[in-house]
Amino acid sequence: MKRIDVKKHVLVPKHEKLSEKEKEEVLKQFSSRAEDFPRILKRDAVLLGMNVKFGDIIRITRKSATAGQTVFYRVVVLT
């Protein structure tokens, strides 16, 4: 059975794991803790092969008809 790479699908926005430095900057920018961000499961199909761990922050960049592009952040959780 052929596996489908969901990351290449046109409807799936770009997902990037932030470095520790970028993570600190984002947390400082929003005056937040990682636990305050919306969650994304470590087993989410789009994260497979990205070598993520609990507490990592993922930047999601979506195309928007009105804003050009929008950026969202999610924190990786185990369940």
N, C-alpha and C positions, 0 to 999 in steps of 0.2 A: 504494500500500500504506500502511495506517495505521500510524503509529509509536505504540508503547506507552511511556508514561512510567513507568518502573519505580519511581521515587520515590513514586508514588501508590499502589503496590500495598500491600495490608494486611499482607503478610508482610515487607516491607522496613522495617527500623527507621530512625529519624531519623538523618541524617548532617549534621553541621555542620562547617564549616571554622573552626578557632580563629584568633583574631586573634594578632598577634605577642606581645601582652602575655599573653593566655591561654596561649599556647604556652610562654612562659617560666615561668609559674606552674605548669603541669602538669609540665614538666621538673624544676623545683625540688621540687615535691611528691613526685615519685617518685625523686628523686636520680638521674636518668637523662639520657642523650643521646637525641636523636631516633632515631638509628640502632638503639637498643635496643628500640624499639617494634615490634610486628607491622606488616607492610607491607600497603598497599593500592595497586593499580595506578592510575596516572593515567587510564588508559583504561577503568577500571571503569564500568559503565553508570550506576551511581548518582551518580558524580562528574561526569558530563557536564553542562556548563553551570554548574558551580560555580566556574570560574576558579581551579583549583588548580595548584600548581607543585611541583616536587620539593622535599621537605623539609617541606611543610605537614603539620600534624597535624589529623586528622579525629576529632571526637567522635561516637561512635555510641551512641545511647540506645535500649536494647531494653526492652520490657515483659517482666516476669517474674512468673509466678504466685506465687512464694514471696517475692521481694524487692521487688515493686512495679515497680521499674525498675532496670536495671543500666547502667553506663556503661563503654564500652570506647574505647580510643584506637588509631588506626592512623596510620602515617607514609606519606605519598605517595611512591611510587617510580616510575621511568619504565618499567621492564620487570619 
